[in-house]
Amino acid sequence: MSSSQNQPHVTSDIRCKLERLKSLRTKVDLEIKKERVAFLQQICPFINNWDKQLPNLREIFQPEEIEHLLTDALLSKSTETFIDFVTRTGYKDKPVIDQDGEPELRRTTPVHRAAKNSRRRCRIQSFFNLFEIYNRNSLHLLCQRSRDDDLAEIFFETSEEVKKPVLIDARQRSGKTPLHLAVINGHKNLLEFLLRKGANPQLGNDSGKTPLHLICMRPVTNELVDTFFKISKKVNQLMEINARDNRGDTPLHTALRSGEKIVTEFLLRNGADPNLTDDFGFTPLHIICRRVLDDGLMRLFFKVNDDIQQTVQIDAVDRSGRTPLQLAVANFLPGAVGVLLNRGADLSSFVFPTENYFGDLFLFWYDVDTFKLRLASSALSTLERLVQRYELKRSDVLTIMKFFNNYGLFEMAEDQDEELCWYNAPDFKIVAKHIKMNTSLSLYDLIQLRPKEAAKQFTYMDFFKFANSEFKWTYVPYRHQVTCSLHLCEKMSRGFFQRWALDPFMELIHYRLSTEICETILEKLTNQDLSKIANKDSNIGRQRSRNTTLYKHCIGLGDTNHEHELYKLRRMQRDTRTDESSGESNISGRGAVVLELETSTAIYCIYTASLLLLRCTVLEAVFRCGAKCTSCIYIYILDGGRSTSSAFSSSSTSKQARQARRVERARRAATQRMDKQTAAIAAAAATRPRGC
């Protein structure tokens, strides 16, 4: 019989098989395992030799149903028959795609179940057929699942028997090879197996990262790194320890950026160059100084380089012209600053970090509860190390003060009033007494101390260690954490702000008070007030005139009466300046200076000092005492202690005479009001809590 005569018979036979397969499928519930096993036994006899015009299984079964049948086939006598049949039909599993566009490799498939039973129940050919069905770079799947220790070995054995070579360096869409995946999962056995099978350790992914780069990106044991180097050497696979990725990072850059001390030491001792730069000009030392954690990594870096007698370029500059010391200061790394200074970092060309990058990396570590204290203590601890070898300039100090203001590191006076007794709240008080700040004092004891006393008992580093102690902060009641953090910021930094506000304040009052009295006055101000005084130093030149000195100490701006009084004083000042330009006035003065302070106690002290110690004539004083004991005072002072009437009596013009009379009336009214208000303001100031 010819082949043409046999064709109708073949077509008819295939049609019968297809109809029978569909018929049997409609009679079973493939959700039930027992029915699936029975179904496999029924179809195996006629699918065994079905090799022509094979059906499209997706038209008969759902993908989940085929997967269930393949799994059941592994555990039955029909293993070879059904798996081979599915393979012959050309059926391919369609994997679930994750958000990165890669197949979801965590899914458990019949391939993984076959691995557990392959030596006992699954023939080599059937096992390999499963890989073809689930074809999505099968070796990648093996390396992704770190618990399948024997699966890779079985896979290679299978491929050898069926004479299908394994592409050991095949890449995914992201460029990852099986070796990349084994490293990412920390699978030491697979790593060793792949290297022995000839995997190339020099290949990079789409980012240019080699397996060594990936090792440096994750916490690893010394054993994994040691295995990687030893096996590569044994199989004669050259290892480029200074290989660069697409942004110029070497493995050493990557290890330092990740803070991996074990890998860092291993790389340095095996020939990594400590002075290579990336595309941004960063050396490994720059990378250390760009971290926000001061965990001793720099000490380890120098120690290992000393051991191997390797020179490190301490003063290298990046593309922005910044040295490691500048970055360490900008990122508040007191330990790193100390090490660099001890190593001889060049201070002759040191430029203090500017405002645009001073502390900017801390934005990525924001913690609403502890961030402010951590930030302030880190900044001042770093500054403390720096000033041991470097003399701060006023511009440097102003940068720091602006930074405190930008990040809200000041404890505002109104906040103190609103949270007047927060530290005496029972839930906070009990906990604070059990949190030890040192061997003798608790957190509660620290809060009760005045800033001067606290400075004697605690250093900036003590605050720094406490701020970075997550364990201690967890015990502070949540509702008090921010308030407590700001209070400690204020107390810790008070000395810094007082020292740098002293000279500007003395200049504002023309050095007519002793240093001791000025220090007493400044003690009454908040850090924010002190910051304003220090920053006022740069504006004095624009506010000077030769006739009068105007001090404005103000809270509660916006009051119409206060603004009216200020307007009158400025009007008199302008008129006097106009007359002076014509040569008709001989009034002595130092110029106009405006201060905006927020502490009523400080306002009272400055006013009293001006009245009693400077022997100046007060022309106008306006007070406003509200519920929060805030005040608004305008003090118009003439130099030299000369009386107002005599100062203006020398004027021959009618305008100056009118001014003199107006001023004299204002002086008398102000004196009378002052007698009545002084006691009230002093009493209000005395009621402020001593612990705040």
Residue pairs with C-beta under 8 A, 6 or more apart in sequence:
10 52
11 53
14 50
14 52
14 53
17 46
17 47
17 50
18 55
20 46
21 43
21 46
21 47
21 55
21 60
22 60
24 39
24 42
24 43
25 39
25 60
25 61
28 35
28 36
28 38
28 39
29 35
30 36
30 39
30 61
30 65
30 68
30 69
33 68
33 72
36 68
36 69
36 72
37 72
37 76
39 69
40 69
40 72
40 73
40 76
40 78
40 82
41 76
41 78
43 82
44 78
44 81
44 82
47 81
47 82
47 85
48 81
48 85
50 85
50 88
51 88
54 88
54 89
54 90
55 89
56 89
57 66
57 86
57 89
57 91
58 91
61 69
63 93
63 94
66 86
66 91
67 93
67 109
67 110
69 82
70 82
70 83
70 86
70 110
70 130
70 133
71 110
71 113
73 79
73 81
73 82
73 83
74 83
74 110
74 113
74 114
74 117
74 121
74 122
75 117
75 121
79 121
79 122
79 123
79 126
80 123
80 125
80 126
83 126
83 129
83 130
83 133
84 125
84 126
84 129
86 129
86 133
87 129
87 132
87 133
91 133
92 132
92 133
92 135
93 109
93 133
93 134
93 135
93 136
95 103
95 104
95 107
95 134
95 136
96 103
96 104
96 107
97 103
97 104
98 104
100 174
101 173
101 174
102 172
102 173
102 174
103 136
103 137
103 141
105 140
105 141
105 144
105 145
106 144
106 145
109 130
109 134
110 130
110 133
110 134
111 130
111 131
111 134
111 138
111 141
112 145
112 148
112 151
114 122
114 126
114 127
114 130
115 148
115 150
115 151
115 154
118 127
118 154
119 154
124 157
124 158
124 161
124 162
125 158
125 161
125 162
127 154
127 158
128 158
128 159
128 161
128 162
128 164
131 138
131 155
131 158
134 141
137 170
137 172
137 178
138 155
139 152
139 155
139 166
139 167
139 168
139 170
139 178
140 170
140 172
140 176
140 178
140 181
142 148
142 151
142 152
142 155
142 178
142 190
143 152
143 178
143 179
143 181
143 182
143 185
143 187
143 190
143 194
144 181
144 185
145 151
145 185
146 185
146 186
146 187
146 190
149 189
149 190
152 190
152 193
152 194
153 193
155 166
156 166
156 197
159 165
159 166
166 197
168 177
168 178
168 194
168 197
168 198
168 199
169 177
169 178
169 179
169 199
169 200
169 203
170 177
170 178
171 177
171 205
174 205
174 206
175 204
175 205
175 206
175 207
176 184
176 205
177 199
177 200
177 203
177 205
177 211
178 194
178 199
179 191
179 194
179 195
179 199
179 200
179 201
179 203
179 211
180 203
180 205
180 211
180 214
182 190
182 191
182 194
183 191
183 211
183 214
183 215
183 228
184 214
184 218
186 218
186 220
186 224
188 223
188 224
188 227
191 224
191 227
191 228
191 231
192 227
192 231
195 201
195 228
195 231
195 232
195 235
195 237
196 231
196 235
198 235
200 237
201 210
201 211
201 212
201 228
201 232
201 237
201 239
202 210
202 237
202 238
202 239
202 240
202 243
203 210
203 211
204 210
204 213
204 243
204 245
207 245
207 246
208 244
208 245
208 246
208 247
209 217
209 245
209 254
210 240
210 243
210 245
210 251
211 228
212 228
212 239
212 241
212 243
212 251
213 243
213 245
213 249
213 251
213 254
215 224
215 225
215 228
215 251
215 263
216 251
216 252
216 254
216 255
216 258
216 260
216 263
216 267
217 254
217 258
217 260
218 258
218 260
219 260
220 260
220 262
220 263
221 262
222 262
222 266
225 262
225 263
225 266
226 266
229 239
229 266
229 270
232 238
232 239
233 239
241 250
241 251
241 267
241 270
241 271
241 272
242 250
242 251
242 252
242 271
242 272
242 273
242 276
243 250
243 251
244 250
244 278
245 254
247 278
247 279
247 280
248 277
248 278
248 279
248 280
249 257
249 278
250 272
250 273
250 276
250 278
251 263
251 267
251 272
252 264
252 267
252 268
252 272
252 273
252 274
252 276
252 284
253 276
253 278
253 282
253 284
253 287
255 263
255 264
255 267
256 264
256 284
256 287
256 288
256 291
256 297
256 301
257 287
257 290
257 291
259 291
259 293
259 295
259 297
261 297
261 300
264 297
264 300
264 301
264 304
265 300
265 304
268 274
268 301
268 304
268 305
268 308
268 310
269 304
269 307
269 308
274 283
274 284
274 285
274 301
274 305
274 310
274 312
275 283
275 284
275 311
275 312
275 313
275 316
276 283
276 284
277 283
277 316
277 318
280 318
280 319
281 317
281 318
281 319
281 320
282 290
282 318
283 313
283 316
283 318
283 324
284 301
285 298
285 301
285 312
285 313
285 314
285 316
285 324
286 316
286 318
286 322
286 324
286 327
288 297
288 298
288 301
288 324
288 336
289 298
289 324
289 325
289 327
289 328
289 331
289 333
289 336
290 327
290 331
290 361
291 297
291 331
291 333
291 361
292 331
292 332
292 361
292 362
292 364
292 365
294 332
294 333
294 334
294 335
294 336
294 378
296 335
298 333
298 335
298 336
298 339
298 340
299 335
299 339
301 312
302 312
302 339
302 343
305 311
305 312
314 323
314 324
314 325
314 340
314 343
314 344
314 345
314 346
315 323
315 324
315 325
315 345
315 346
315 349
316 323
316 324
317 323
322 330
323 345
323 346
323 349
323 350
324 336
324 340
324 345
325 337
325 340
325 341
325 345
325 347
325 350
326 350
326 351
326 352
326 353
328 336
328 337
328 340
328 382
329 337
329 352
329 353
329 382
329 383
329 386
330 353
330 357
330 358
330 359
330 360
330 361
331 359
331 361
331 362
332 359
332 362
332 375
332 378
332 379
332 381
332 382
333 378
333 382
334 378
334 381
334 382
334 384
334 385
334 461
334 464
337 382
337 385
337 386
338 385
341 347
341 385
341 386
341 388
341 389
347 389
347 390
350 390
352 392
352 393
352 395
352 396
352 399
353 399
354 399
355 399
355 402
355 403
358 399
358 400
358 403
359 375
359 379
359 403
359 407
362 371
362 375
362 378
365 371
365 374
367 374
368 482
369 473
369 478
369 481
369 482
369 485
370 467
370 470
370 473
370 481
370 485
371 485
372 407
372 408
372 409
372 482
372 485
372 486
372 489
373 463
373 466
373 467
373 485
373 486
373 488
373 489
373 492
374 464
374 467
374 468
375 407
375 409
376 404
376 409
376 463
376 489
376 492
376 493
377 460
377 461
377 463
377 464
377 466
377 467
377 489
377 492
378 464
378 467
379 400
379 403
379 404
380 460
380 463
380 492
380 493
380 496
381 460
381 461
381 463
381 464
383 392
383 400
383 496
384 459
384 460
384 461
386 392
394 500
394 537
397 500
397 534
398 534
398 535
398 538
400 496
401 497
401 500
401 531
401 534
401 535
402 535
403 409
404 410
404 493
404 527
404 531
405 528
405 531
409 486
409 489
409 493
410 486
410 489
410 490
410 526
410 527
410 528
410 531
411 486
411 487
411 489
411 490
411 526
411 527
411 692
412 526
412 528
412 598
413 526
413 598
413 599
414 598
414 628
415 483
415 486
416 688
416 689
416 692
417 628
417 629
419 483
420 689
420 692
421 689
422 428
422 480
422 483
422 484
423 429
423 432
423 444
423 447
423 448
423 480
423 484
423 487
423 691
425 477
425 480
427 477
427 480
428 476
428 477
428 480
428 484
429 444
431 475
431 476
431 477
432 442
432 443
432 444
432 447
432 476
432 484
433 442
433 443
433 444
433 445
434 442
434 475
435 442
435 443
435 444
435 472
435 475
435 476
436 442
436 443
437 443
437 445
437 446
437 458
437 462
437 466
438 457
438 458
438 462
441 457
443 472
443 476
443 484
446 454
446 457
446 458
446 488
446 491
447 484
447 487
447 488
447 491
447 691
448 691
449 457
449 491
450 690
451 490
451 491
451 494
451 495
451 523
452 495
452 523
454 491
454 492
455 494
455 495
458 492
460 492
463 488
463 492
466 472
466 488
467 485
473 481
476 484
487 692
490 526
490 527
493 527
494 527
497 527
497 530
497 531
497 534
498 519
498 522
498 523
498 530
500 530
500 534
501 522
501 525
501 530
501 531
501 533
501 534
502 515
502 518
502 519
502 522
503 537
504 533
504 534
504 536
504 537
505 518
505 521
505 522
505 533
506 513
506 515
506 518
507 537
507 540
508 533
508 536
508 540
508 593
508 595
509 518
509 610
509 614
510 549
510 590
510 639
512 613
512 614
513 521
513 609
513 613
513 614
517 609
517 613
520 605
521 602
521 605
521 606
521 609
522 530
522 533
524 599
524 601
524 602
524 605
525 533
525 597
525 599
525 602
526 598
526 599
528 598
529 597
529 598
529 599
529 602
532 595
532 596
532 597
533 595
533 597
536 593
536 594
536 595
540 591
540 593
543 591
543 592
543 593
543 594
544 590
544 591
544 592
544 593
545 573
545 577
545 589
545 591
545 592
546 577
546 580
546 589
546 590
546 591
547 573
547 576
547 577
547 580
547 585
547 587
547 589
548 572
548 573
548 576
548 587
548 589
548 591
548 592
548 636
548 637
548 638
549 589
549 590
549 591
549 592
549 593
549 637
549 638
549 639
550 569
550 570
550 573
550 592
550 593
550 594
550 634
550 635
550 636
550 637
551 593
551 594
551 595
551 606
551 610
551 634
551 635
551 636
551 637
552 566
552 594
552 595
552 596
552 633
552 634
552 635
553 595
553 596
553 597
553 602
553 603
553 606
553 607
553 631
553 632
553 633
553 634
553 635
554 562
554 596
554 597
554 632
554 633
554 634
555 597
555 598
555 600
555 603
555 630
555 631
555 632
556 562
556 624
556 626
556 630
556 631
556 632
557 563
557 596
557 632
559 624
559 632
561 622
562 622
562 624
562 632
562 634
565 620
565 622
565 634
566 634
568 620
569 619
569 620
569 634
569 636
572 636
572 659
572 662
572 663
573 592
575 655
575 659
576 585
576 587
576 659
579 585
579 651
579 653
579 655
579 656
580 587
584 651
584 652
584 653
584 656
585 651
585 656
586 650
587 638
587 647
587 648
588 638
588 639
588 640
588 642
588 647
589 638
589 639
590 639
597 603
597 606
598 630
600 625
600 629
600 630
600 631
600 681
600 684
600 685
601 685
601 688
603 631
603 633
604 631
604 678
604 681
604 682
604 685
607 621
607 633
607 635
608 678
610 616
610 618
610 635
610 637
611 618
611 674
614 637
614 641
615 641
616 637
616 638
616 639
616 641
617 637
617 638
617 641
617 642
617 643
617 644
617 667
618 635
618 636
618 637
618 667
618 670
618 671
618 674
619 636
619 637
619 638
619 644
619 663
619 666
619 667
619 670
620 634
620 635
620 636
620 666
620 667
620 670
621 633
621 634
621 635
621 670
621 673
621 674
622 632
622 633
622 634
623 631
623 632
623 633
623 673
623 677
623 681
624 630
624 631
624 632
625 631
625 677
625 680
625 681
625 684
629 684
629 685
629 687
629 688
631 681
638 644
638 647
644 660
644 663
644 664
644 667
645 660
645 663
645 664
647 660
648 656
648 657
648 659
648 660
648 663
649 660
651 657
651 659
651 660
